[in-house]
């Protein structure tokens, strides 16, 4: 109802007062002139900053009818894991949106954040921050249930072989035994340091783009005194998936098809930062940032910054002061925003992401002609160069290397090769002189 009625209003520029508007409508059980009858109890539905969120949805390419269809056509899927704050998470049936319950303080903080969020998106659309599509409140039976609609970072059609929730902290930052029992656990900082000692290897331009984007986003979060956020990283191991599917038909061994644009701002951010400007078919979308691990296996990385609605309020200050008395104050998760931002970006750009050794670079691969070194971009598993295990040959695994781990020392240094706005992964491949074939995918209904 709220989205439909909003679409009837003429479009206009967003005004400062639009961020403070709250529209409320009552839904009686028997229906009214404005609302349909329903089999639930009477309830009131509030929409926060409707004009501002309409602008955000349009900016992110979300049409009103698609938005309503995704959220209202079928029942939402409840996700098993809840947030540390007790928030509940739901997934739209078409895999497009995450719906999260938030506390009153978080909803209030998001409202205050909206003007700065609006300004940031207008100045720079290349960001790893969440995409916020709407903020709502349902009042029923004396209770208030507040929900925020966001983008889905990790697409369900793509198998995630590893997941990490990373803060740059080491205090109690290890997945619990219960978490590790899950099919795909969400590991933490100490697990990453232990299991991925060489980090995630990116080409030089992508590495610089990742680090610059993180630096810029951290500066914005710091300006709003936000801390305790995380970088959620999902890793699809292409070669592992190929080996698992080696006995299937060639068509079944291709990488999972993914939807075009809603999973993450990360893909757009990194490719735009890498200077990609291309004209390939918009239906073609690889859906992940290409990378490698220490074994040389090809990876697709999905990532984004999450949990940004935590401000450094009095309670957090007390929490940090108490923990600092018992533990090393620099290692705990909760910290003052400036220190937290600095530690976060240093950890991401020196431990998590590292520059790929030259032997894995595309021009080295092409010049060598060696079948044991595969192109970085995934290709069909059944090509003669793509035999199971070929990408992680013994020569690669045993030769050893020391990845370059120097983050950009300044925005100017990190800006090498940067240009354009929301480019896609395909455009990045067109921006490199030594580009190679990118596997083509079709786009499911968005």
C-alpha angles and dihedrals in degrees: 000000000000095000092044094050091046092055089061091060117088117258117250141158117291112256127205093249091055090076091062098047118115118187118200130191130179120227109198118195093244094048131239142224089284103030135052125240116262140181095240127090120271112287142170122228122205126196118198122214094344096178093048093049090047087058091050092050092050090047090054093047098253113148117210094239092049091049093051093044093051095050102034110028097076137013117280120251114239112222118223098226119075127197125262088254091056095259118157122226129210132184125213113242092247092054093242106112140038116212114201129185112228135192123250092257092051092050090047091049092050089054090054090046095053098086091052091043089052092049092048093051091049093049096039126010091178101094143132091214119116120274107238114204103172147347119213142167129207116202113197136145091000094305132111118215113188120194136182123202116218141166120279108245099190114048113220095219089063117074111232108212092184135018128189134187103201130187104159090249128118102192107109089336099143127105113258121245088250091053091050090057090068121101090246109016122200104237126199140218100290090046090053093049090051100041102034104036093160092048128216110317118222133179113260097257093046091047091053091046093050093050095046091049091049091048092051094046092048090052090054093047090048091052089058091045091245121158143156092060122143140211108236109207124188119187125201109194104212096192093047089052090049092052091049091051098040093114094052128089118281094254092053092052095063118106115276114273113245135195120265115245120350107074099082147346086223097083092049092044098050096043093046090048089051089061099249116170113166146147105218122141108288089222089070112087127156092193102211143064109257115235142143137230128224091276091057093249116152117249138188111211125204117187147155142159113264139182096039096152094087113104123190095255129161094277091054091048090054091046092053093045091053094046091046090058091058102031139026103291093217094059101051120101100233110070142144110290098248094051092042092053093048094048092045096054094042091053093048095047099042106030108022102034123034137171114268116247113252092248089070095048118114097242091051090049093051095045094047095052088203114155091209092066110067129200113270093237112075117254129187111300094230099063116115090247091050102064114149111281095008093116091057099044122169091253090058098043097044101038093075128207141194112233119222108248107180113132117210109281093210141010088254092057091045092049095072107129094005122143146121130037132262097359122170132233090259090058091055091056089053091051095062118080092217095051122154137199117300118209111249123234135183123229122244118218111293 
